[in-house]
């Protein structure tokens, strides 16, 4: 019980480092959590491992966004492997619904970053449907925002703007201020490509 609480605390500290862009520190702590966990022996252990793998995948995706060339692709490839493992464990061991959404969506982002755009978008849609079923407004707004980014990268600007507009509506209704700013910014950038008055 004591060791488990230390792991959970380390994971939380790692999330703070990730938010601050301190990816080396975050990765070290996530890997320490996996080391402390050792060989999983029960459902909770496997689901904990799934969390650490998902978080490591997220760190690699953030690093990749700041990298180029071989280094970028290596980080993306690592993210894909870890996100696939996290998602498989989450599904196999009956993760909580909102965690299933998160892990599915992390894998969607990893696939999209790897150039597997159709798979990424399909998984993002699946994650969105799951979030809608759970009536999770925050995840719905977050997924619409990221999907807006996907479509914008593919130069489908009108589709991107629709995703951002939906995210804006959800964020306004629920006072998700940070998401609201992100969605408004994305919608503005997308609309500039097809309707400057809308922008």
N, C-alpha and C positions, 0 to 999 in steps of 0.2 A: 504493500500500500504506500509506504514511504517512497520507494523508488519510483512508483507510478506517478506520484505527485511531483517529484523532481522532473520527470520526463515532461509532464504536462506544463510545468512552469517554464522549462527550457524551450518548449515549443512556442509558448506565448511570447517569451523574450525574443525568439527568432523572428516571430511575426512583426514585432516592433522594428527590429533591425531591417527586415525586408521593406517595411513602409518607409524607413529612412534612407533606403538605397544602399544599405551596408550589407551587401550580398555575401561577402566572405564570412562575416560573423554569423549571418543567418544560416548559411550552408553548414558551417562548423557545428552549430547547435542542433540543426535537424539531423545531421549524421550522428551526433552524439546520442540523440534520442533513439535512433535505430540501433546503435551499438548497445545502449542500455537495455533495449527491448529484447535483444538476442533472438533466439528462434521462437516464433509465435507458437503458443500452445493452446489458445482458445479463441473464440470469436472476437472478444474485445481486443486481444493482441493483434489479430489480423487487421481489424478495423483501425487500430492505432497506427500500424505500419502503413496502411492506406493513406492516412492523413499525412504522415511524414513524407511519403513518396510524392503525394500531390503538392505539398509545399515546396519540396525540392524542385519539382517540375516547374512550379511558378517562378522560383528564383532563376532557374536557367532561362526561362522565357524573357524575364526582365533583363537579364544580362545580354541575351541575344539581341534585344532591341537596341542595345548600346554598342554592339559589336559589328564587325564586318568580316567578309571572306570566310576562310576555313574555320576560324574561331567561332563565328556566328553559327555556322551550320553544325559544328560539333555540339554547341550548347543546345541548339534546337533538337538535334537527334537525341541527346540525353533527356531533354524534356519529354519527348515523345515516348521513349521507353518507360520512364517513370510514371507518366500520366496513364499509359496503358495498364501498367501494373496496378496503380492505385484504383483505376476504374474497375478493373477485373475483380480485385479484392472487395471493393465496395459492393459490387453486384452480387458476388458469390456469398458474402457473409451478411447480407441483408442490412445494409447501412440505413441510417435514418433518411427519410425522403429528401430533406434539404441538402444533406451531404451527398446524396446520389446526384442531385442537380449540379452541385459544385464540381464534383469529380468528372461528370460527363462534360461539363462546360470547359474545364481545364484541358481535357483531352481534345475538345473541339478547337481550342486556341492553339494547342501544340500542332495538330494536324494542319491547320491553316498556315501557321508559321513555316511549316515544313513544305509548303507548296501543295499539300493535299487539300485543295480548296473545297472541292465538292464534299469530301468526307467531313471537313471542318464545319461547313455550313449545315450539313445534314444533322450532325451531332448537336450543333447549336440550336437548331429547331427542336430537336428532341428534348434538350435541356429546358428550352422555353416552355414546351408543352407540359413538362413535369412541374415547372415552377407555377404555371397557370393552374394546374390540377391542385397544387398545394396552396394556392391563393397567396403566394409569397410575392408581395409587391416589390420588395427591394431587389430580389433576384430577377424578377421580370424586367425592371428598369435597367439593371446592370447588363443583362443579356441583350436587350434591345440596343443598348449603347455600344456594346462590343460588336454586335452584328452590323450596326451602322458603320463601324470602322472596317469590318470585313468588306462590305459592299462598296465603300468608298475606295478601298485599295484596288478593287476590281473595276473601278470607274463606273459603277452603277450608282450614280449620284442621287437620282430620284428615289431609288429604293433605299439607299442609305439615309436620306433625309426623312423618309417615312418611319424608319426605325428610330431615329433620333427624336422625331416628333412624338412618337408613342412613349419613349422614355421620358421626355419632358413632361407629358401629361401625368404619368404615374408619379414622377418625382415631385411635381407641384402639389398633387393631391395628398402626398404623404410627407411633405417637407423634407425630402432627401436633398438637402441643399448642395452637397458636393456633387452628387450624381446629376443634379439639375444643371449645374454649371458646365459639367463635362458634355452633357447631351446638347445643351444650347450651342456650345462651341463647335461640336461636331456637325450639328445641323446647319450652322452658319457656313462652315467650310464646304459642306456638300452642296448647299443651295447656291453658292457662288458660281457653280459650274453650269447651272441651268436656269436660275431665276434670281437675278441680283436684287430685285425688289424684295423678294422673300428673304434673302440673306440679310 
